[in-house]
Amino acid sequence: MAEKILGVIGGSGLYQMDGLDITKKVTVKTPYGYPSDQIIFGNLRGKKMAFLPRHGVGHFIPPSEINFRANIFAMKKIGVEKIISVSAVGSMKEEYPPGHFVVPDQFVDRTNQRISTFFTTGMVGHVSLADPICRATSEVLYKAGQKAGATVHKDGTYICIEGPQFSTRAESNIYRQWGVDIIGMTNVTEAKLAREAGLCYATLALVTDYDCWHIEEEPVTLEAVLKIMHQNVKRAKKVINELVPLIDNVEPCCCAEAAKQAVVTEPVKVPEKLKKDLSILFD
């Protein structure tokens, strides 16, 4: 039986994993091109891990131009079963101040320029996204956050905007009326693709600032945000460290079977090249 691989996608500020005994770096080709950067293989506390910086090392890919399909396809291709996505977010509530962590369980998608499905012309399919996060994986991620000493909140809604601009104040106030908890620019697309790919997916959201709805006595400076971000990244690495001994003991889930009956196109109508390209995802 092949060893289970834990996939970690690092967001803003997280371009490498402390303590990861690197074994190799691999450039993975997919039907959608190449992922954001090389995938770094290694061992962390005896666990095989594959790490991918979402924006590339040095942060040169903006949210709207990330090759999400290549990133998730590559993770599936190399044998990853679970993905932990680490992401910087803004807070939409007073009770989630900068420096806190959130493990959300829901998304609202406000993106409009990206492809967020593997089902395109030639093969039509539909998966359930009622609960877009793997509950079992998010549970152990929350426990790992507590063990790492982080102030971590369980559940909540992540609203994903297109970016790279932040929200207007009017938009921010509307989103607050919707009852969302945090705001970011990447994770809903990953979650949708991970579900289609049959991968468990959970988000560790690192709050760096209040969104622009929060009118403070003094404006938030980039320097202050970067300071919080670097502190968060340091804590996030501790969380991943604490997660490793817990991750293989999660409750059984149905993520791997999510797309088993999803395809509605008659097999004879699916182009042979598409069948071959997507055979890793859909048998």
Residue pairs with C-beta under 8 A, 6 or more apart in sequence:
2 79
3 48
4 48
4 81
4 82
4 248
5 48
5 49
5 50
5 78
5 79
5 80
5 81
6 47
6 48
6 49
6 50
6 80
6 81
6 82
6 84
6 243
6 244
6 247
7 49
7 50
7 51
7 52
7 75
7 80
7 81
7 82
7 83
7 84
7 199
8 17
8 49
8 50
8 51
8 52
8 83
8 84
8 85
8 86
8 240
9 52
9 53
9 54
9 71
9 75
9 83
9 84
9 85
9 86
9 190
10 16
10 17
10 51
10 52
10 53
10 54
10 86
11 54
11 55
11 85
11 86
11 87
11 88
11 186
11 206
12 55
12 59
12 87
12 88
12 208
12 229
13 88
13 229
13 230
13 232
13 233
14 53
14 86
14 233
14 236
14 237
15 53
15 57
15 58
15 59
16 40
16 51
16 53
16 57
17 40
17 42
17 44
17 49
17 51
17 237
17 240
18 237
18 241
19 44
19 45
19 237
19 241
20 40
20 42
20 43
20 44
20 49
20 51
21 42
21 43
21 44
22 40
22 41
22 42
23 41
23 42
23 43
24 40
24 41
25 38
25 39
25 40
25 41
26 38
26 39
26 41
26 78
27 34
27 38
27 39
28 34
28 35
28 39
28 74
28 77
28 78
30 69
30 70
30 73
30 74
30 77
31 73
31 277
31 278
32 67
32 69
32 70
32 73
33 67
33 70
34 67
34 70
34 74
35 52
35 67
35 70
35 71
35 74
36 52
36 53
36 54
36 55
36 56
36 61
36 66
36 67
36 70
36 71
37 52
37 53
37 56
37 57
39 50
39 51
39 52
39 74
39 75
39 78
40 50
40 51
40 52
41 48
41 49
41 50
41 51
41 78
42 48
42 49
42 51
43 49
44 240
44 241
44 244
45 241
45 244
45 245
46 244
47 244
47 245
47 247
47 248
49 244
50 75
50 78
50 80
52 71
52 74
52 75
54 61
54 66
54 71
54 85
54 87
54 186
55 61
55 62
55 66
62 163
62 164
63 162
63 163
63 164
63 185
63 186
64 113
64 114
64 162
64 163
64 164
66 114
66 186
66 189
68 114
68 115
68 116
68 189
68 190
68 193
69 115
69 118
69 193
71 190
72 83
72 190
72 193
72 194
72 197
72 199
73 118
73 193
73 197
73 280
73 281
75 83
75 197
75 199
76 197
76 198
76 199
76 280
76 281
77 280
80 199
81 199
81 200
81 256
82 134
82 137
82 199
82 200
82 201
82 202
82 247
82 250
83 190
83 194
83 199
83 200
83 201
83 202
84 137
84 141
84 202
84 203
84 204
84 240
84 243
85 186
85 187
85 190
85 191
85 201
85 202
85 203
85 204
86 203
86 204
86 206
86 236
86 240
87 184
87 186
87 187
87 203
87 204
87 205
87 206
88 184
88 205
88 206
88 208
88 229
88 232
89 102
89 158
89 182
89 183
89 184
89 205
89 206
89 207
89 208
90 166
90 182
90 183
90 184
90 207
90 208
90 209
90 210
90 211
91 97
91 98
91 100
91 181
91 182
91 183
91 207
91 209
91 210
91 211
91 214
92 159
92 172
92 175
92 176
92 180
92 181
92 182
92 183
92 210
92 211
92 213
93 176
93 181
94 214
95 153
96 102
96 153
96 156
96 181
96 182
96 207
97 207
97 210
98 207
98 208
98 209
98 210
98 225
98 228
99 151
99 207
99 228
99 231
99 232
100 150
100 151
100 152
100 153
100 207
101 145
101 150
101 151
101 152
101 153
101 204
101 205
101 206
101 207
101 232
101 235
101 236
101 239
102 152
102 153
102 156
102 158
102 181
102 182
102 205
102 207
103 138
103 141
103 142
103 145
103 152
103 153
103 154
103 155
103 156
103 202
103 203
103 204
103 205
104 133
104 155
104 156
104 157
104 158
104 181
104 182
104 203
104 205
105 131
105 133
105 135
105 138
105 155
105 156
105 157
106 131
106 132
106 133
106 155
106 156
106 157
106 158
107 132
107 157
107 158
107 159
107 160
107 187
107 188
107 191
108 157
108 158
108 159
108 160
108 175
108 178
108 180
108 188
109 116
109 160
109 188
109 189
109 192
110 159
110 160
110 161
110 162
111 160
111 161
111 162
111 185
111 188
111 189
112 162
113 162
114 162
114 189
116 188
116 189
116 192
116 193
117 192
117 193
117 196
118 125
118 193
118 196
118 197
118 278
118 281
119 125
119 126
119 196
119 262
119 263
122 265
122 269
122 270
122 271
122 274
123 263
123 265
123 270
123 274
123 278
123 282
124 263
124 264
124 265
125 196
125 259
125 262
125 263
125 264
125 265
125 282
126 262
126 264
127 195
127 196
127 258
127 259
127 262
128 195
128 258
129 191
129 192
129 195
132 188
132 191
132 192
132 195
132 201
133 191
133 201
133 202
133 203
134 200
134 201
134 202
134 253
134 255
135 251
135 253
136 200
136 250
136 251
136 252
136 253
137 200
137 201
137 202
137 247
137 250
137 253
138 154
138 202
138 203
139 250
139 251
140 243
140 246
140 247
140 249
140 250
141 202
141 204
141 239
141 243
142 152
142 154
143 246
144 239
144 240
144 242
144 243
144 246
145 152
145 204
145 239
145 242
146 152
147 242
148 235
148 238
148 239
148 241
148 242
149 235
149 238
150 235
150 238
150 239
152 239
153 181
156 181
156 182
157 179
157 180
157 181
157 182
158 180
158 181
158 182
158 183
158 184
158 187
158 188
158 203
158 205
159 175
159 178
159 180
159 182
159 183
159 184
160 183
160 184
160 185
160 186
160 187
160 188
160 189
161 167
161 171
161 183
161 184
161 185
162 185
163 185
164 185
166 211
166 212
167 175
167 183
167 211
167 212
168 212
169 212
169 213
172 183
172 211
172 212
172 213
173 213
175 183
175 211
175 213
176 213
182 205
182 207
183 211
184 205
187 203
187 205
190 201
191 201
191 203
194 200
194 201
194 255
195 201
195 255
195 258
195 259
196 258
196 259
196 262
196 281
197 259
197 281
198 255
198 256
198 257
198 258
198 259
198 260
198 281
199 255
199 256
200 250
200 253
200 255
200 256
201 255
204 236
204 239
206 229
206 232
206 233
206 235
206 236
207 228
207 232
208 225
208 228
208 229
208 232
209 220
209 224
209 225
209 228
210 216
210 220
259 281
259 282
262 282
263 282
